[in-house]
Each structure stands twice: as structure tokens, then as C-alpha cells.
Amino acid sequence: MGINNLGYRKWELMPKIGNHQWTTITSFGVRVAWRSNWLRRIFLLAWLPILVMGVALFVLEQSIQDVDSDRSFPMNLVRPVVSVIIMQRPEISNIVMITAIKKQFDNVATQLTQGVLGSLGMDVSENIDTPEGDGMRPQGGIFDSIEKLDIEDLKFVADMSPEMLDMMFGQTAERMMGGIGGQRRGQPVQGPTALFKQSKHKLLRSQEVARELLEYDEDDSGVIEFDELVTYMRPTLWAQILFTFFIIPQAFSVVIVIGMVAPKLISRDMKNRAFLLYYSRPIKPWQYLLGKCGIVWIFLAGLTTIPALILYCMGVALSPSMSVVLVTWDLPLRIILASVVLCVPTTLFALTLSSLTRESIYASFGWFAVWIMGSIAYGIMTVVEGFVRMNNNVDPDQPNFVGFVESGLDGNWSWLSPLQTLENLQSWVFGMDQETGSIGLAFALVSLVCVICLIILRRRIVAPIRV
């Protein structure tokens, strides 16, 4: 029987398909994209902030070692700068405000007692001491806002009841807004006012910090000295520097690089019918998608993960003591997790736009439009909410602009901005407690976007081989 008369037969053998084909797609795509001179220039500029952040880590470590020494410029600026950074932390700022509120209540109670006893003809000048200070001993000047924490004040914060915390929640928020109003009206305010979204969680965290600080009174002096406080805050300050590295210089570089690389990856394959070449090989759709994602992830790792890890190693190398590793060992893990939070949703969304059109210029336009218009929408809605709060303000002692500050801190419209949403998630990863808006909503929104993008990508990638 001739071979032409046999017709088609069922394939009896199992094809040998490995799981490494995606690496070929990734390596080829990286080599092609790296040919762009503009891409290389952006990478060069994106690595420059490492030097600035490295200097910041070095200055921080020097402040821990030489916190009580008097040095000439620039070392004489170390203590004030570190003091301001610590004062802006929500956990420390809450302790300061709660202590100040307690002192005010004590003063009022003391004055009332003196008035009652004085009306009875009793001499109270030697029997009752008037509390002084706000719990933090001022050093003098706007930058020297913190010097010592009294142990008794820390014990008060650590032992507060849930009912007391509920009362302090409103008092601290009002005091924070009042501090801003005092600065605007020219009234004296001790140090720069910390701004953050107040919550019960932050107050509970302040209680934990107060309990932990009680163990740092190594010389039993009854106060937590500035150097002891800086030593305790060292992991948080390191995380603050790395978080700043992620959200300020690298975030904009990531948006630009993805806009240059990702829109071409699938749209050109659809335009040039390159799927015929890909699927003529033993490759599965998920391997194709993973290969395309790998191209973007390699560039993003070169912009975020690797520079941040190098920055951490640089900080360790510049530290006077290697003991810093014992208290900052978790930061490399946080860097990797923050990179995943940034890279996965952005890559999937960019590739989805690329799969929806055959012209990469449309995908690029859509990518940049989402980021720009999202940030503009977030800003507009926040301003509108600020105007509404300003019109509803019935407190004559509260400036109108406080409504804008409150709307910005609440971040009710932060979900409109992809940049702000990812910043909130990274703030949670680094433990900064500086997010605006709801972390739960941010997680849900990012997860929903990833699922929708995966569904669309699967349908678009499988379409060329669907029979």
C-alpha cells in the first residue's frame, strides 16, 4: 500500500517538552531591548541615587557612633537631621503627643487643686509641684526637637487602657492638626509637625514601642537618651531610606522603562505573525507569557532589586560595626518582596495593553496615559474633597486649609492612582505605616488587576493556535 493511501495517523509518541524554553525568549528579548541607547542612559541615571542613599546610610551610622560628640561641618548636622527623621515617625510622634496631652491634663488638675486649696486658706506653694515639659526635652531650634524620653512617661503610654487609647485617638489627631494651624498662624511650635494618617493601629504600635524602649535604659538614668533612641530606631531608619529609594527615584524610572520595553513585546509578534514561529516549536502558551514577563522583570530587577541590595550592602560596609546586620537582616527580604509587589502587576498590565493592539505605539500611549491620568484624577478628587471639608468646617479656631491636609492624609481616592496604590503596598512591606488610604483596598485592587490581566493575556496568546 502506498504511503499516500495511509492518510493521517494518531501520534503514538509523547513529545519531549521541557520547562526551560521561556529562558530563550527572555534572553533574546533582553538582548534586543538593550540595543536602545536611551534605555542604557535611563539605567545609568537610575543608578545614580545609590550614591546619595549610601551617603545617607553612612551619615546615619555615624550619628549612632558619634551622637554626643561635637564636630565641625558636616558632622554637626547629623544629630539635628536624624532627630527630625525620628520625630516624623508615627510611633515616636504619638508617644510625644500623648505625653504632652498627659502633661497638660496634669497641669490643669494641679491648677484646680491649688485653686481649691488656696480658697480654703492653705499654702500650697511647697506641697504641689507643677509638671514641666512635654515629655521631650527640647534641644533648641527647629531641628533639635528631641533629646530625651522620660521613663515615667513611657510607662504611662505603655500602660494605657483601651478606653484611654480611644480618647487619645481624637486628642492626638486634633493636636496634630492644631500644630499645623499654629505653624501657619506663626505661633511657636516645638519642632516640625509630623503628618500621618492617625489610626488605632498606630496608637497600639506606639504602645509596643514604649514597652520596648523601657528596656533600652541601660544606665538606669530614668530617661532614654538620644543615642539609645537612635540605636532602637536603627532598623526603622534603614527601612525608611530604602523605602524612599523605591518610591522617589526608582518609581519614575520603572514607569519609563516599562513604557519603552513592554508595549512592543506582544504587539509586534501579532503584527509580524511571529506566533507561527513560536508555536512551531514545543512551547506552551504559559512558557511564552513567562518568557515575555521575564524580559521586563530582568530590567526591573536591574532598576530596583539589585540597586537596593547593593545599597544595603554598601550601608553595611560603611557602618562602623558589623552588628548592624543583626538588626537589619530582614531588609533584603523586604527589598525582594517590595520588588515583587512593584514588578508583577505592572508587568502584567503592560503586557495586557501590548496584547490588545498590533501597534505598539498605542500600547505605549495607553500605559503612560493610565499613570499620568490616574495621578491627575487622584489629585483633583483630593482637592475637591478638601474644598468640601473646608466648607463644612465649623470650628473657628481651625484654619480652612486643614481640610486639605486631612483629605490628603486620608487618601480616600488613592486607588485612582497606580503610583499611590503601589506606594501604599510598599509602605506596608517596609513597615513604614505611612500609607494613605486603605491597605486592604490596595491589595484587593492590585490582585483584581492581576487576575483580569492574566485572563486577557491567556485568551490573546492562545487565540492564534485556537482551532
Buried (B, 14 or more C-beta within 10 A) or exposed (E): EEEEEEEEEEEEEEEEEEEEBBBEBBBEBBEEBBEEEEBEEBBEEBBEBBEEBBEBBBBBBBBBBBBEEEEEEEBEEBBBBBBBBBBBBBBBBBBBBBBBBBBBEEEEEBEEEBEEBEEEEEEBEEEEEEBEEBBBBBBEEEBBBBBBBBBEBBEBBBEBEEEBBEEBBEBBBBBBBBBBBBEEEEEEBBBBBBBBBBBEEBBBBBBEBBBEBBEBBEEEEEBBBBBBBBBBBBBBBBBBBBBBBBBEBBBBBBBBBBBBBBBBBBBBBBEEEEBEEBBEEEBBBBBBBBBBBBBBBBBBBBBBBBBBBEBBEBBBEBBEEEEBEEBBEEBBEBBBBBBBBBBBBBBBBBBBBBBBBBEBEBBBBBBBEBBEEBBEEBBEBBBEBBEEBBEEBEEEEBBEBBBBBBBBBBBBBBBBBBBBBBBBBBBBBBBBBBBBBBBEBBBEBBEEBBEEBBEBBBEBBBEBEEE
